[in-house]
Every structure is written in C-alpha cells, then in structure tokens.
Amino acid sequence: MAVAIIMEFTGATLEQYDQVIGKMGLTPEKPGPAGSLGHWVAATDTGIIVTDLWQTKELFDTFAKEQIGPITAEAGFPEPPKVTYLDAHNYFMPGAAA
C-alpha cells in the first residue's frame, strides 16, 4: 500500500530546500528516487512542509536515512523534520494508475 509522508521542517526556508533538491539531483524532468510516486513543497508560517507519496514506508525510510537527513543538515536546516506517515487510500497521477 502506498504511504503519504508529511515532513514539517521548522525554521527551514525554500532556498535551503532548493539547495537540498539540487544536491540530490532531483528535478521535475528526471524520474524521482526508486519508490517515489509524488512530491510537493510549500512555505508555512514556521518553515516549510514537504509531502511525498511512496510505494512503501521502508523505501522512504531508506532514502530519508541516506539522503534527506544528511543533506538537510549540510544545507543548514535547524532541526530534523516532524514526520507523519499516512496510508494512502487512493492516489492518481497523469499517465499512471494507482
């Protein structure tokens, strides 16, 4: 079952986020990491919120440990995110079936 992951980064900025995405080599033109189904980010009153959709929690956790944690720390994010996991009841994307 697909899982939605909500990451709330208090004190982080969109500029820092852009640095992280650049270091990860992720762009809208390239496919995402293995297991990733969707991604978006927005500024909040207290930092940024990143929402992902992954095939499994385990695939996300591996990516988070190997990429998100180290690279956000390197980019100066003040603290790790508050992470919420939700089982996705349904999802759809242009050209893809759930």
C-alpha angles and dihedrals in degrees: 000000000000118000130212116217122199116194119190112195109193113208095009123126135216088243090059089046090054089053091051094049090048092051089049090051092233119151135158088250095057128066114258125244118299108285096019115127103173145352141189137165135198138176118252133191089264104034132299137322122212121193122193135178116211135179090237140003090236093058090049093046091053091049091046092051095046100036119007099048099046097038096046089050090050090050091054102255102169096226142355116278128263100245126205123187122203129179107240111234092193140345139177137190131183108276095007133092124217 
